[in-house]
């Protein structure tokens, strides 16, 4: 009987931990390495899907603050790429750029958390086609990849 109580208590504890983690994720609280421990320098990171690089970013940190950020590569297909001139692709690319530009001048931890709510930082119209949340998650993944890789150049 005592063994069943221990198993039940363990199960309840694990469910509570999972619920807390899910709650933090749903509120956009994304643990990022403390900016005070990040080295100053230039970082590069990518988001790859279906064996293709879709987002490649380069950003510079100084005292945990993003001082520069740019796309090195942004492409999904022949129509949807960094130099797209036709709508709706041009608007989508503009939203990507606005989201990346939002990082500049901000603490990396706070700025990444902001990207979980792109509707608050992207000024162009967000509709069903453009799905700004999906794009911001690609940027988040690419930036996190860069942070995980470490400084590219000093």
C-alpha positions in Angstrom: 0.0 0.0 0.0 2.8 2.4 0.9 4.5 1.7 -2.5 1.2 2.8 -4.3 1.2 6.1 -2.3 4.8 6.8 -3.3 4.0 6.1 -7.0 1.0 8.3 -6.8 2.9 11.2 -5.2 5.7 10.9 -7.8 3.1 10.9 -10.6 1.4 14.0 -9.1 4.8 15.8 -8.7 5.8 15.0 -12.3 2.4 16.3 -13.6 2.8 19.5 -11.6 6.3 20.1 -13.1 5.0 19.4 -16.6 2.0 21.8 -16.1 4.3 24.5 -14.8 6.7 24.2 -17.7 3.8 24.2 -20.2 2.3 27.3 -18.5 5.6 29.2 -18.8 5.8 28.2 -22.5 2.3 29.3 -23.2 2.9 32.7 -21.6 6.1 33.2 -23.7 8.5 32.9 -20.8 11.4 31.3 -22.5 14.5 30.7 -20.4 17.5 32.2 -22.2 21.0 32.1 -20.8 21.4 35.2 -18.7 22.7 38.0 -20.8 25.4 38.8 -18.2 27.1 35.5 -19.0 27.1 35.9 -22.8 30.3 37.0 -24.4 30.5 40.2 -26.4 30.9 39.4 -30.1 29.1 38.5 -33.3 26.9 35.3 -33.3 25.5 33.4 -36.2 22.6 30.9 -36.1 20.2 29.1 -38.5 16.7 27.6 -38.6 16.6 24.6 -40.9 13.4 22.8 -42.0 13.1 19.9 -44.4 16.9 19.9 -45.0 16.9 23.5 -46.2 18.2 26.6 -44.4 15.2 28.9 -44.1 16.5 31.6 -41.7 20.2 32.5 -41.1 20.8 35.4 -38.8 23.9 37.3 -37.7 23.7 39.5 -34.6 26.2 41.3 -32.3 26.0 41.5 -28.6 27.6 44.0 -26.3 27.0 43.7 -22.6 24.0 41.4 -23.3 22.4 44.0 -25.6 21.9 43.4 -29.3 23.8 46.1 -31.2 23.2 44.8 -34.7 21.1 42.1 -36.3 20.7 41.1 -39.9 19.5 38.2 -42.1 22.3 36.4 -43.9 19.7 34.2 -45.6 15.9 34.1 -45.6 14.1 31.8 -48.1 11.3 29.3 -48.3 11.0 28.9 -52.0 11.5 30.7 -55.3 8.8 33.3 -54.5 9.4 33.6 -50.8 12.9 35.0 -50.2 14.8 38.0 -48.9 14.6 40.0 -52.2 10.9 39.2 -52.9 9.2 42.1 -54.8 5.7 40.6 -55.3 2.9 40.5 -52.8 2.1 38.8 -50.5 5.7 37.7 -50.2 7.1 41.2 -49.9 4.8 41.9 -46.9 5.9 38.7 -45.2 9.6 39.5 -45.7 8.9 43.0 -44.2 7.4 41.4 -41.1 10.4 39.2 -40.8 12.6 42.3 -40.9 10.5 44.2 -38.4 10.7 41.3 -36.0 14.5 41.0 -36.3 14.9 44.8 -36.1 13.0 44.7 -32.8 16.0 42.9 -31.2 18.4 45.8 -31.8 19.1 48.0 -28.8 17.5 45.5 -26.3 18.7 43.0 -23.8 18.8 39.7 -25.7 16.7 37.8 -23.0 13.9 40.4 -23.0 13.9 40.8 -26.8 13.6 37.1 -27.4 10.7 36.9 -25.0 9.0 39.7 -27.0 9.2 37.7 -30.2 6.8 35.1 -28.7 4.1 37.9 -29.2 4.8 39.2 -32.7 1.4 40.9 -32.9 2.8 43.4 -30.4 5.9 44.2 -32.4 5.1 43.7 -36.1 3.3 46.7 -37.5 2.2 45.4 -40.9 -1.1 43.6 -41.2 -1.1 40.0 -39.9 -3.5 37.7 -41.6 -4.1 34.0 -42.0 -1.6 33.7 -44.8 1.3 35.5 -43.2 1.0 33.8 -39.8 3.5 36.0 -38.0 3.8 33.7 -35.1 5.4 31.0 -37.3 8.0 33.5 -38.6 8.9 34.8 -35.2 9.5 31.3 -34.0 12.0 30.7 -36.8 13.9 33.8 -35.8 13.8 32.7 -32.2 15.2 29.3 -33.2 18.0 30.9 -35.3 19.0 33.3 -32.5 19.0 30.5 -29.9 21.1 28.4 -32.3 23.6 31.3 -32.5 23.8 31.6 -28.8 24.3 27.8 -28.4 27.1 27.9 -30.9 28.9 30.7 -29.2 30.7 33.7 -30.5 31.4 33.5 -34.3 33.9 36.5 -34.2 35.1 39.0 -31.7 
